[in-house]
């Protein structure tokens, strides 16, 4: 079985084809975050009008949306390569 990694010529332990950004993850994060704000607005903000709770929800839901998107759409090989590169630096 061939390796999914391409290693650097100067440092054979450094993975050169690992990327930190993935368009699928950021796109899914934006969609999930937008939908969660829409659902919060429909369910809670229209009823009580509490702006402080709405801002708190907006702040707390962005990292959650990113974590869910990254968990479901990121590849394990890329995550391992990024972790390896951070230990090599």
Backbone as a ProteinNet text record, in pm:
[ID]
protein_1_A
[PRIMARY]
XXXXXXXXXXXXXXXXXXXXXXXXXXXXXXXXXXXXXXXXXXXXXXXXXXXXXXXXXXXXXXXXXXXXXXXXXXXXXXXXXXXXXXXXX
[TERTIARY]
84.3	0	88.7	60.5	144.5	96.9	188.8	160.5	85.8	-11.8	-80.9	-1.1	116.2	195.6	311.4	349	470.4	561.5	682.5	773	872.2	919.4	1013.5	1150.2	1222.2	1355.5	1457.6	1439	1535	1512	1385.3	1352	1259.7	1308.1	1226.4	1109.5	1100.4	987	878.3	902.5	807.9	720	587.7	492.9	470	498.4	488.8	351.2	266.3	135.8	21.3	50.9	-54.1	-102.8	-234	-290.9	-373.2	-360.7	-438.3	-578.6	-597.1	-728.1	-794.5	-923.2	-1001.1	-1130.9	-1158.1	-1275.2	-1405.4	-1408.4	-1530.1	-1563.6	-1462.2	-1484	-1533.9	-1471.6	-1513.9	-1652.1	-1682.4	-1815.2	-1923.7	-1897.6	-1994.5	-2008.7	-1900	-1907.1	-1997.3	-1981.1	-2064.5	-2211.6	-2240.1	-2379	-2439.3	-2365.4	-2414.8	-2432.9	-2339.8	-2348.9	-2468	-2483.6	-2597.3	-2730.1	-2738.6	-2862.7	-2890.2	-2786.6	-2809	-2856.5	-2803.6	-2851.1	-2994.6	-3027.8	-3164.9	-3261.5	-3223.9	-3308.9	-3322.9	-3214.9	-3222	-3315.3	-3304.7	-3391.1	-3538	-3568.2	-3706.4	-3759.8	-3677.9	-3724.5	-3722.7	-3617.5	-3600.4	-3603.4	-3532.3	-3517.7	-3650.7	-3733.7	-3863.8	-3956.2	-3935.2	-4024	-3988.3	-3860.3	-3823.9	-3746.1	-3682.4	-3609.8	-3487.1	-3427.2	-3310	-3185.6	-3135.5	-3020.8	-2891	-2878.2	-2756.5	-2744.1	-2853.7	-2851.6	-2825.3	-2878.1	-2855.2	-2708.1	-2645.8	-2502.4	-2420.4	-2456.5	-2387.2	-2399.4	-2518.6	-2537.2	-2454.6	-2452.8	-2376.6	-2227.4	-2176.9	-2034.7	-2001.6	-2087.8	-2060.3	-2085.6	-2172.6	-2206.7	-2105.4	-2025.7	-1926.4	-1819.8	-1756.1	-1659.9	-1724.9	-1849.3	-1919.2	-1945.8	-1986.6	-2011	-1881.6	-1770.9	-1642	-1599.3	-1620.3	-1581	-1662	-1792.5	-1875.1	-1833.3	-1810.9	-1772.1	-1636.3	-1544.2	-1410.5	-1414	-1497.4	-1508.2	-1564	-1666.7	-1732.9	-1670.2	-1601.4	-1553.7	-1402.5	-1327.2	-1181.6	-1133.9	-1023.3	-971.5	-874.1	-871.3	-783.4	-636.8	-608.3	-469.7	-416.7	-500.2	-457.2	-438.4	-526.3	-512.1	-383	-351.6	-228.4	-105.6	-110.2	3	23.6	-84.3	-73.2	-15.9	-61.9	-9.6	138.6	176.1	316.5	402.6	354.7	432	446.3	344.9	356.7	459.4	475	576.5	716	726.1	857.3	912.8	828	874.2	943.3
-117.7	0	123.9	217.1	335.8	443.8	524.2	626.4	744.2	802.8	920.3	1049.7	1038.7	1156	1174.5	1302	1337.6	1405.7	1354.4	1405.9	1503.9	1595.8	1697.6	1635.8	1694.3	1643.9	1682.4	1797.9	1841.5	1775	1750.7	1683.7	1566.3	1444.9	1330.5	1299	1366	1343.7	1449.4	1552	1661.7	1633.5	1635.1	1608.6	1737.8	1734.9	1858.2	1881	1780.2	1799.7	1811.6	1847	1868.9	2012.7	2031.5	2165.6	2193.3	2314.9	2354.4	2398.9	2447.8	2498.4	2402.1	2388.9	2303.1	2375.9	2397.7	2475.5	2408.7	2275.5	2205.4	2234.9	2235.2	2257.5	2399.4	2497.6	2636.4	2662.4	2603.4	2618.7	2557	2437.5	2371.5	2446.9	2505	2584.8	2705.5	2772.8	2889.8	2851.5	2741.1	2697.7	2657	2580.8	2536.1	2653.5	2746.5	2864.3	2951.5	2973.8	3052.8	2988.3	2856.8	2787.7	2790.9	2778.8	2781.1	2919	3026.2	3160.3	3181.6	3130.3	3139.4	3063.5	2943.5	2862.6	2927	2985.4	3053.6	3174	3246.9	3363.2	3321.9	3215.9	3170.5	3116.6	3044.8	2974.8	3061.6	3139.3	3209.5	3361.7	3419.8	3565.2	3633.9	3576.1	3637.2	3630.4	3532.3	3514.3	3610	3608.6	3689.8	3816.8	3824.1	3943.9	3973.8	3874.5	3892.4	3900.9	4021.7	4044.1	3990.6	3994.7	3943.8	3793.3	3721.2	3576.5	3545.9	3628.3	3607.5	3626.3	3728.2	3750.4	3637.6	3593.8	3480.5	3353.9	3330.6	3214	3226.7	3344.5	3365.5	3343.2	3389.1	3371.8	3225	3156.9	3018.1	2919.8	2953.7	2857	2853.7	2957.4	2955	2847.9	2837.4	2728.5	2590.7	2581	2452.7	2412.9	2507.8	2478.9	2435.9	2502.1	2464.6	2325	2294.4	2162.7	2051.5	2071.2	1970.2	1952.3	2062.1	2053.6	1986.5	2021.5	1962.3	1813.1	1774.2	1633.9	1549.9	1599.2	1519.6	1530.9	1640.1	1659.8	1657.3	1661.1	1657.9	1513.2	1489.8	1353.5	1325.6	1203.4	1164	1171.9	1142.1	1149.3	1292.2	1388	1527	1575	1536.1	1573.2	1516.5	1392.5	1331.3	1401.9	1439.8	1510.3	1646.9	1718.9	1849.6	1836	1734.8	1712.8	1674.7	1592.6	1554.4	1676.9	1761.4	1880.1	1975.7	1987	2076.3	2024.3	1892.2	1836.4	1847.5	1853.4	1863.3	2005.7	2105.4	2243.8	2289.1
0	0	0	-88.3	-95.9	0.3	45.5	145.8	83.2	153.3	101	121.9	183.2	216.2	119.2	99.6	26.4	126.9	141.3	242.6	182.4	265	222.8	194.2	100.1	66.4	173.6	237	338.4	473.4	508.9	633.5	600.5	604.5	562.8	655.6	770.3	861	845.3	762.8	743.7	621.9	639.7	531.8	454.7	325.5	247.1	185.7	177.8	114.2	214.8	338.8	439.8	430.4	431.8	424.1	549.3	600.8	718.3	682.1	562.3	523.3	426.8	444.1	356.9	325.6	198.3	158.1	200	200	241.9	387.1	471.1	613.7	638.6	574.1	594.8	535.8	423	364.1	450.1	500.4	587.7	719.8	768.9	891.3	870.1	757.7	729.1	717.8	649.7	636.2	770.9	847.4	977.5	1074.2	1073	1159.1	1118.6	989.7	942.6	977.2	958.8	992.3	1142.1	1223.8	1368.8	1413.8	1353.7	1388.7	1343	1225.8	1176.5	1267.2	1306.6	1394	1531.7	1583.3	1712.8	1704.1	1594.1	1575.8	1572.5	1501.3	1490.6	1623.5	1696.5	1815.2	1941.9	1961.8	2088.9	2077.9	1982.3	1977.8	1949.6	1866.9	1839.3	1959.5	2044.9	2160.2	2273.6	2315.3	2431.7	2397.7	2283.3	2242	2325.1	2386.2	2470.8	2383.1	2363.8	2275.8	2335.9	2466.3	2532.1	2511	2525.9	2503.1	2355.2	2265.6	2122.2	2086.2	2142.4	2117.3	2177.7	2296.2	2358.7	2276.1	2222.6	2136.2	2008.5	1949.3	1825.5	1848.2	1961.4	1991.9	2019.3	2093.1	2130.5	2016.7	1922.6	1818.6	1704.1	1686.8	1578.6	1600	1717.7	1736.7	1729.7	1774.3	1767.6	1623.1	1540.9	1399.1	1330.5	1363.8	1305.5	1350.5	1477.8	1529.8	1464.1	1449.3	1382.8	1237.3	1165.9	1025.5	1009.1	1095.3	1087.3	1120.1	1216	1253.5	1139.5	1072.5	970.7	831.6	800.3	663.8	646.7	754	742.5	739.5	671.9	662.6	777.5	820.1	930	888.5	763.7	716	721.3	680.4	683.7	827.2	917	1057.9	1116.4	1082.7	1132.7	1076.7	950.5	889.5	952.7	981.1	1044.6	1185.4	1258.8	1394.6	1389.9	1293.5	1276.8	1244.7	1154.6	1117.5	1234.4	1318.4	1434	1534.3	1543.6	1631.9	1573.1	1440.8	1375.5	1375.1	1391.3	1384.2	1508.8
[MASK]
+++++++++++++++++++++++++++++++++++++++++++++++++++++++++++++++++++++++++++++++++++++++++

